[in-house]
């Protein structure tokens, strides 16, 4: 019988071996990282976007940006299929696709002055590919904003104390950033101050819960994203994500220790059935639907946007890339592994105690219960609190629920503002052709960073109205995974054309996963259009039409991008690159 101990230790072995053997091999023999090369953060330092960061600080920012709520939400939803299929998809994706995708996306950008993955696609595939890629990415980022905003607002409504703690955390991050970057206090005093204030925020939050409606929270998030996406990274993003890293390590270490000590059997079935009612109650076939549900916890195209959009501009040395990029993906996978173990072992107990899970069809009952307990994040927070209380009976479960929920919402918030910042960059790139024909054009107002941040945030939040996280999540997952296949085609072209010492193994290691993903996600999105979105049209026609339009446009663009990518791979000796 599988236990929490076997799952956690199995994950540790998988990830440590992957990092030490495969990751180090890629760094030394494929990328050939060299600290004598000047990174974009050093060569193009501007104090706003190009800022060298300590590896620990940058790891925290990068991980918080790529993870968000996704490595927790996705695996919890996927438990309707059983814990074994969910776990295998996480490990398979991490080792064979996700870590390679993230590391090469980061290093390709570092080698090209911190430019985006879509710019790199234009250089190594075709100019048309670059522009189509940008349009595809903009739609994807809008879906990310909608999905994560819906998840966050749901958390805050179900547990108002978490909303309070999250807002206090923002203030703590700003204070910490000022101490770290604008005073001579140094790293240690600034860190201790930030952690002390953060602990105080968590302890105080249950005593002053902020009770707002779902739509009111969306308006708060609109203001937050607009401001956070426009400020210099040192003001909020870097210090908040640096503190997030301590939440991560503290939560992961405590969770892993508890699971090892308890050695508790998994109560969720190892396997339920092939077509479990996963997406909005519809029978959802495990293949090809699984990557629509488990996205970032296994692999994620969004990671290529973060790696090439913000992280590459803050990397102080090339040797830091493996730790930040490759290690960040594996850490996210270990987080998903821990989540599967926690909810697999204690989720049934929590739901039964609240009268939300009876006998009979586990998959169907489980899906309904998630909505009652506050969504996947509520499921995780209560299961985590149950596990900790088994080891430390005197601890307040309510406080642990706030801590676990803040852990998830803090990552989700940083994904929101990072996404809005990336969408602002992408929008600016799309407007470049207009700018070349003169300074004045009808869309010139969108070049203002505050306006652009507001517009993309508003577009994403429109999708979130109506608390549609059950339908929004797979739309985000599908676009995310399509993006991963396109990014893999792009780095395949980079490996072929610039890293010409690369052997057949390296070429196949990026090209075959790209093809596998493309086939899987294309099939999954066609099913998504035909079943869940058609049903959504009956209840929320405006959101359904917009989602259908976005998915159809992305599928069309994906066909063109696939054709460009395969054509480029067949022509490894392309024209000289522009410098």
N, C-alpha and C positions, 0 to 999 in steps of 0.2 A: 504493500500500500504506500502510495506516495505521501510524503510528509513535507512540512515547511522546511525542515533541515535539508532534505535531498534536493528540493527545488533551488534553494538559495545557494548551497554549496555547488550544485551543478552549474548554476549560472556563473559563479565566481571562477570556476575552472575554465569554462568556455571562454570567458572574456579575457582572463589573464593570459591564457595561451594564445588567443587571437592577437592580442596587443604585442606580446613579446616576440612571437614568431612571424606572423603575417605583417603586422604593422611596422615593425622595425625593418623587415625586409623591404617593404615598399619605400620607406624613408631613405634607406641607404643605397638601394640598387635601382629603383625606378626614379623617384624624385631627386635623389642625391642632394638632400638638404645641405646648405652651406651657409654658415653664420657670417662669412665674410661678405656675402651679398647684402646690399642695403635694401631693407624692406620698404614698402610704400609708406609706412608710418614714419620712418626716418627721412626718406627722400622728399615726401610731400607734406610734412608736418604743417598743420594749420590751426591746431588748438580746438577744432570743432569736430571734424570727422576723422582726420588723420592724426591719431594720438597714440604713441607707443604705450603699451600697458604691461604691467607685470603679468607673467603667465598665469598666476593664480587668479588675479583679478579678471583677466581676459577669459579664462576658462569659465568663471562664474557668469560673466556676461553672455558668452557664447552659449553655454548650456541652458541658461534660463531663457534665452531667446529661441533656441531650437526646440526646447521641450514644451514649455507652457503646460497646459493640462493634458496634452495629447497622449503621452506615455502612460497616463493614469486612466483617462476616459476610455480610450480605445480598447485596451485589454479587458476592462471591466464589462463593457458592452459585449465583447466577444465571448465572455464566459457562458453565454447562452448556448454556444456550440460545445462547451466543455473546456476544462482547464488545459487539457493536453493539446488540442489543436491551436489554442491561443499561444501557449508557450512555445511550441515548435515554430510557429510563424514568426514570433519575436526573435528567436535564436537564429533561424535560417536567414531572415532579413538582415539582422545585425552583421553577421559574419561574412556573408557572401555578397551583400549589396550595400547596405547602409554605411558602414565604416569606410569602405573604399570610395563611395560617392562623396562623402563629406570631406575626406582628406584631400582628394584630388581636386575638388571644386575650390577648396581653400587655397591650395598651393598653385593652381593655375592662375588664380586671381593675384596672388602675391607676386608671381613672376611677370605679371602684366600691370604693374602700378596700381593694384587694388581695384581694377575694373571688374564690372559685374559679369556673371556667368553668361548673360545675354550678349554682352559686348564680345566676349570670347567666342561665342557661337558665331557671331558675324565674321570674326577674323579667321576662324578655322573651318567653318562650313560655308556660309554665304551671307551676303548683306541682307537678302530677303529673310533668311533664317533669323537674323538678329532682330529685325523689326517685328516679325511675327511672334518671336519669343517674348518680346516686351509686351505685346498685346495679351498674349496668353498669361504672362505673369501678373499683369494688372488685374485680370479677371480672377486669377487664383488668390491674390492677396485680398481682394474684396470678399471672397468666400471665407478666407481665414478670419478676417475681422468679424464677419457675421457669426461664424460658428463659435469662436472663442468668447465674443461678447455675450452670446446667448447662454453659454455655460457659466460665465462669471455672474451675470445678473441672476441666474437661477440659484447659484450658491448663496449670494447675498440676501435673496428673499427668504430662502429656507433657513438661513442662519445669519441674522442681522449682525451678530457680534463679529463675524468674519469681515463684513463690509467695513465696520469700524476699524478693525485691526489693519485692514488693507490700506485705508486712507492714512492711518497713523504711520504705517510703514513708509509711505511716500514721503511724509515729512521727515522721518528718521533718515531716509536715504539722502535727502537734500542736505541735511545737517552734516551727515557723514562725508558727503562729497566735498562740502566746503572745508571741513577740517583736513581731509586728505590732500586736497589740491590747492588750497588757498591759505593755509597756515603752516608754520614750521613744526607742527606737532609730530608729524611722522606717521608711519603706517600702523604701528602697534597701538598708540593712544587713540588714533582715529577708529581703529577696528574695535577696541574695547568699548569706546563710547557708543559706537553704532550698535554693537551687540547688546549692550546694557539697555539702551533706549528701545531696541526691538523686543527684548524680553519684557520690558515694562508695558509696551503696547499690547503684547499678547495677553499679559495678565490683566490689564485694565479693560480690554475689549468686552468681556462678558458683562461688565457692570454698566456699560453705556452702548447698548446695541442701537444701530442706526436703521430704523424701519422705513424703508422706501418700497414703492411698488416696482415691479419688473421694468416697466417703461421709464420710470423715473431714474432707475439705475442706468438704463441705456443712455439717458441724457447726460448723466454724470460721466459716464465712460466716454461720450463724445467730446466733452470738454477736456477730460484727462488726456485722451489720445492726441488731440490737436496741440495741446501745450507740450506734452512729453516728446512728441515726434519732432518738434521744432527747436527744442532747447539743445545746446551743446551737450555731447555725450557725457562729459564729466559732471554735469550738474545733477543728473538723475540716473541715467542708464547704467553707467559704470558702477557708482557706489551702491545702487539698489541691487544690481545683479551680483556684486561682490558679497553683499550681505545675504543674498539669496543662496549663494554657494554654501554658506554656513547652515542655512535651513536645510539645504539638500543633504549635505554630509551628516548633519545631526539627525535628520529624519531617516535617512538611509541606514546609518549606523545603528540607531535605536531599533528600527524596524527589523534589520537583519539579525541583530543580537537577540531580540525577543523571539523571532521565528526559530532561530537555532536552539535557544534554551527551551522553548516550549515543545519543539519536535512534534507539532500537532498534525494530525492527519487532515488531508484535504477533504472537505465535505461536499464541495461542488462536484458533480459527476465528471469523470475524465472525458466522456464524450456523450452528447445527447442525441443529436441527429444531424444529417447533412444539411437540411433546409430548416433551420431554427427560425422562429419569428424575431429576427434581430432588428431590422430597419422598420420602425413605425408599425410593428406588429405583423408585417408581411413575411411569409416564408422566404428566407434568404439563403440561397445555396452557398456553402462555405467557399467553394471556388466557383466563380471568380470574385465573390463579394468581400472576402476577408480583408483585402487591402483597403477597401473603403472604410473599414472600421478601425483596424490597427494600422495607423499611419506612422506617426513619428516614433512610436515605440519600437518599430521594426526597421523602417527606412522612410526617408522623407525628402521630396524635392525642395520643400521649403528651406531645408538646411543649406542647400546650395546658394540660395538667395542671401541667407544670413552670413554664410562663410565668405562669399564674394562681395557682399554689400556692405557689411560693417566690420566683421572680424578681421578680414585681410587688411583693413586700414588701421588696425590697432596691434598687429603682430610685431613684436620688437625684434625677434630673431626667427630665422627659418626653422631652427630646431624645435621651436615651441609649437610648430604646426601639428606634429603628431599627437602631442598631449592634448591640445585644444580641439583639433578636428576629429581625428580618429578616436581619441580617448573620450571625447564628448559624446559621440554616438554610442560607444560601448557602455558608458555610464548611463545613458538614457535607456538602453536595453536592460541594464541591471535594475533600474528603477521599475520598468515594466515587469520584470521577473518577480521583484519583491511585491508589487501590487497584486499579481496573479496569486502569489502564495498567501498574502494577507486575506484577500477577499475569498479565495478558494477555501481557506481554512476557517474563517470566522464570519463570512458573509451570511451563510445560512442561519447561524445562531442569531445574528443581529436581526435579520428579517423575520424569523420566527418569534423572537421576543417582542417585536412590534406588531405581530399579527398580520404580516404582509406576505407570508409564504406558507402555503398549506401543502398538502400532498398532491399527487397526480403529476401532471405535465410540468416538469421543472423549468424547461426553457421558456414556456409561455408565462408561467407565474413569475419567473425571475424578471422578465422584461417589464411586466406591469409594476412589479415592486420597485424597480429603479425609479420610476416616475414619482412614486409616493415618498421616497426617502430623501429626495433632493438630487436626483440624477446620479450619474456615476461618481461624482465627487462626494456626494453625501454618503454613498455606499462605501467608498474608500475610507472616509473620515471616521465613520462609526465602526467599521471593521478594524481599523488601525487602533482606535481607542479601546476596543474590546481586547485586542491582542496585548496592548501595553498593560491594561488593567489586570490581566492574568498573571503578569510578572510583578507588577507593583500595585497591589490591591488598594493601597491608600491614596493613589493618585486620583484626581478629579477627571472623570471621563469627559465632562463638559469642556474642561480646559484642553484636553488632548484633541477633542473634536475641532476646537477652534484652531489649535496649532496645525493639525493635519490639513484643514480646509484652507488656512492661510498659506501653507506650503504650496498647495496647488494653485490658489488664486493669484499668489505673487508671481508665479511663473507665467500664468495665463495673462496677467496684466503686462508683463514685460514683452510677451509675444505680441500683444495688441499694439503697443507703441513702437516696437521694432518693425512690425508689419506696416504700420502707417508711415514710418520713416522710409522703408523700402518702397512702398507704393508712391511716395512723393518723389523718390529718385527715379522710379520707372516712368512716372508721368512726365517728368522733366526730359527724360530721354526720348519719349514719344513726341514731344513738342520740338525737338531739335530741328527737324526738317523745315518747320514753319519759321523758326528763328533765323535760319540761313538766308531766307528771302527778304529779310528786313527786320528791324527791331520791333515794329508794331505789327501785331496780328490779333485776330479776335479772341484768342485764348491766352493772351499774354498774362492775364490776371492769375492764371493757374501756375505761373512760374514763381509766384510768391510762396515761400515755404509754409506760411501759416494758412493761407488759403488752400493750397494743395493738400495739406494734412487734414484740414476740415472736410474737404470734398470727398476724399477717399474714405475717411472714417464714416461720414454720413451715408455713403453708398453701402458700406458693409452693414451698418446698424439697421438700415431699412430692412435687410433680409432677416434680422434678428427679431423684429417686432412680431409678437404672437407666440413667443417662447417655442420656437420650432427646432430646438436642438436635435431632436431625434431624426429630422429630415436633413437639417443643415450639416450635421456631422459627416454623413457619407458623401455629400457633395464636396465638402472640403477635402475629405480623404481621397476621392477620385482625382480631383484636380491636382492635389499634392503628389500623388503617385505618378500621374502622367508627367508632371514636371520633373520628377526624378528620372524617368526614362529619357527625357529630352536632355537633361543635364548630363546623364551618363553618355549619351551620344556625343555631346559636346566635349567632355573630357576624353572620350575615346579618340576623337579627332585631334585633340591636343597631344595625347600620348603618341599617336601615329606620326604627326607632322613635326612636333618639336622635340619630344623625347625619343629620338630615333634609335637610341640604343635599346629600347624596350623590345623584349622578345615576345613570342606568340602567347605565352602564359598571361602577360600583362594585358595584351590586347583583348584576349578572350575574357579576362576577368572583369572588364568594364562593358564590353559589347554584348555578350550573351545575357547578362542581367537586364540590360536596357531592352533587348528584344522580348525577353520573358515578361517584363513589366508592361511593355506596350500592349502585348496581346491580352494579358490578364485584365488590365484596367479598361481597355477599350470594350471588352466583353462585359465587364461589370457596369460601366456607365450606360451601355445600351439597355441592360436590365433595369438600371436605376430610372432611366427615362420612361420605360414601358410600364413599370409597376408603381414604385412609391410616388414619383412626381405626378403621374396621371391621377393617382388617388388624392394627392394634396390639392390638385386643381379644384376639387369639389368643395374644399373648406377654406383655402387661402389662395384664391386665383391670382392675385397680384404677385405674391411671392413665388408661386408656382411658375407663372409665365416668365418671370425674371430668371429663376433658376434654370428653367428649361432652355431659355435663350443662351445663358452663359455656358451650360453644358454642351449645347449644340455647336456654339462657336468654338469652344475649346476642342471638341472632337474634330471639327473641320480643320482647325489650325494644326492639330496633332498629326493629321494625315500629311499635311504639307511639310511639317517639320520632320516627320519620319522619312519622307522621300528625300529631303535635303540631307539629312544625316547619313542615310545609307549611301547616297551618291558621293558624299564627301569621304566616307570610309573606303569606298572603292577607288578613290583617287588620292592616295596618301601623299603624293608629291604635288602639292598645290603651289600656287604662285607665292612669291615672297610676302611675308607678313608686313603690315604697316607698323611703323614704330610709334 
